[in-house]
Amino acid sequence: MAKRRRRLGVTLLLILLVGAAAWLLGWSSFLTVKQIEVVGVAVDSPLKTEAIIALSGVRIGEPMARVSSASVKRELDQLPRIGKVSLIRKWPHRVVLVIKERAPALAILKGTAFELIDSAGNQYATVPVVPVGVPTLTIGGDYKASLKTAMAVIDFLPDNIRNQVTRIESSGVDDLQLTLQRGVQVIWGSSEELSVKSRVLTTLLAGPGAKNVHVFDVSAPYAPTTN
């Protein structure tokens, strides 16, 4: 009988402790949000810290344990410039919103403005001027197919060549042309043999006399030509 009472007492004590912990975390005013911090947003970004905090739904005075990561992500997904968001709790009172902004891979002229496209092919912003270092894409054929081809080509180029691209022109999925710095033209052709074309172009650009070449044709990568 005594052992049964002790077991019952221990069980009741555990229930009380669990209940107290749940109340402390979820309903008491002891472990509440007192500071909200936003990191990952560039100084010159159109995204503003105050707007991000307001839209996130996180509130000063809210119990830390009841701040919902899923809810924060759902709310901030409304901002197209945000590619990824994560929430970190810094106990006992600080919540950190970690933002990853979308970065432009291409810019497409639409009317008098430019649509910014990220590396996944998502259009996320319209700006009056192309950001420095972002190549423009001119599409003369099927929009989706041409964009997909252009993104694939950009992805396969090594960084040292990708950073030289200033313009991409596409009159169709089989007719892509790049313009590099100094006005150098690269006739790329279709999206086939991407890795081979990338390696061939890298070799040609590093070859002797490359600075005197104005046109590199890698559309037939096993028989490239220069002019």
N, C-alpha and C positions, 0 to 999 in steps of 0.2 A: 504493500500500500504506500509506504514512504517513497519507494523508488518511482511509483506511478505519479505521485504528487510532484516529485522533483522533475520528472520528464515533462509533466504538464506545465510546471512553472517555467522551465527552460523554453518550452514551445511558446508560451504566452509572451515571455520576454523577447524572443526573437521576432514575434509578430509586432510587438510594440516598437522594437528598434527599426524594423523595416518600414513600418508606418511613419515613424518619426523622420527617417531618412527621406522617404518619398515626400513628406510634407515640407521638409527643409529644402529639398531641391526644386520642387514644383510649385509650391504655394507660399512659402515664407518670403519675407522681405530681406532675408539675410544674404542669399546668393542671387542677386538681381543684376541686370545689366546697368552699369554706370558709365561705360565708355564704349563707343562704336568707332572703329578705325577702318579706313579703306586703304588698301595698298595695291600697287600694280597699275595705277592710272598715271599716264605721262603728264608732265606739267602743262604741256601745250595741248592736251586732249580736250575735245569738245565735251567729254564726259566730266561732270562736276560731282565732287564728293558729296555735297549736300543733297543733290538730286538722287544719287545712288542710295544713300542712307534712307531717304524718305520713301523711295520706291521699294526698298528691301522689306519693309514691314517690321524691322527690328526696332524696338522702342526702349528708351531708357526706363528702368523700373520693371521691365519684364523679367520673370524668373529665367535664369540662364538655361536651365534644363528644358524649358519649354520653347526655346528659340528653334524653329524648324528649318533645317538646311534645305529641304525639298521646297518649302514655301518661299524661301529667299531666292532660290534658283528660278522658280516659276515666275516670280515677280520681275527679277532682273533680266530674264530672257526677253522681256518686252523692249529692251534697249538693243537695237541691232548691232551696235558697235561692240557689245560685250560678247566674246566668244566662249568664255568659260568663267564660272564663278564658284568659289568654294568658301565655306564658313569654318572658322576656327574659334573655339571657345578658349579664352585665356582666363581660367578660374582665378579668383572668384567673381570678377566683375567686368571683364573686357571681352568684346566680340570683335573679331577681325574678319572683314570681307575681302577676300583675295580675288582681284579682278585680272583677267587676261583679255586685253583688247584684241580685236581682229586687226590684222596687219594687211595692207593692200598689196596684192600681187600684180594686179593689172588695173588699168583705168579705161573705161569705154566712154567715148563721147556720145552724149544724148542731148540733142538740142544745143544749148549754150553751156551745159554743165557736164561733169564727168561722174559716172557711176564707179564706185570703188568695189573691186572684187577681191575676196580673200583667197587663200591658197586652196580652199575647198570648193571654190566656184560660187560662193555666196555673195550676192550684191547686198551691201550693208550700209552704204552712205552715198550721198550725192554732194559733190563739192564743186566750186567754181574754177578751181585751179588744181592741176595734177600735183600731188606731193612729189618732192624731189626724189629722184631715183626710181620712180614707179613707171614702167613702160605703158604706153597706150596701145590699145587693141582696136583695130578697124576691121569690122566684119562685113563682108559683102555677100555671104551666102547664108546658110542655115545658122541661126544664132546659137542654139544649144550645142550643135555638133562642132561648130567652129570654136566656141568658147572651151569646150572639153578638150579639143585638140591643142589649142594654145596653152591651156593649163598643163597638159601632159608634157608638152615640149619644155615649158619653163621648169617643170619639176625635174626633168632629166638633165638640164644643163648644169655644169659645175658652177659653183658660186662665182668664180672669177669671170666667167662668160655671162652668166645671168645678170651680174651687176653692170654689164656693158650694154645690155639691151635697152633701147630707148623706144622702139616702136615694133609692133607686130601687125602684119596685114594678112587677112585671110579672105580669099574669094571663094572658099570652099574647103572641105576637110582635107582635100588632096593638094591644096595650093596655099602653103604658108610661107611667108617671107619675114625675116627679121631684119631690123636695122640696128646696128651697133653704134657705139660712139665713133666719132670721126666720119659718120655717114657710110660705114662699111655695110654692104648688103649680104645677107645670107639667104640663099634660096633653099628652103627646107623641104618643101614638098608635102608629103602626107605624114600621118602620125605613125607609119610603119617604121620598123628598125630604129626606134628612138635612141636606144643605147648605142647602137653602132654609129648613127649620125653624130651623136654627142661626142663620142671618142674621136671620130674623124675630124670634126670641126676643131676640137681641142688641139689635135696634132697639126692641122693646117695653120691655125692661128699662132702656134708656137714655132712654125717652120721658118727657115731663112727666106727673107724677102717678103714676109707676110705684111709688113708695114706698107708695101707698095701695091698690095692687092686691094681692089675695091669691091669685088664680088666673089663670094665663096658659094659654090653650088654643091650641096651635099644631098640633093634630092635622090640621087642614085649613089648611095654611100660607098659602094664598092668600085665606083669609077667617078670620084669627085673631080670637079674642075674649078679653076680659079681664073679671074680676069683682072 
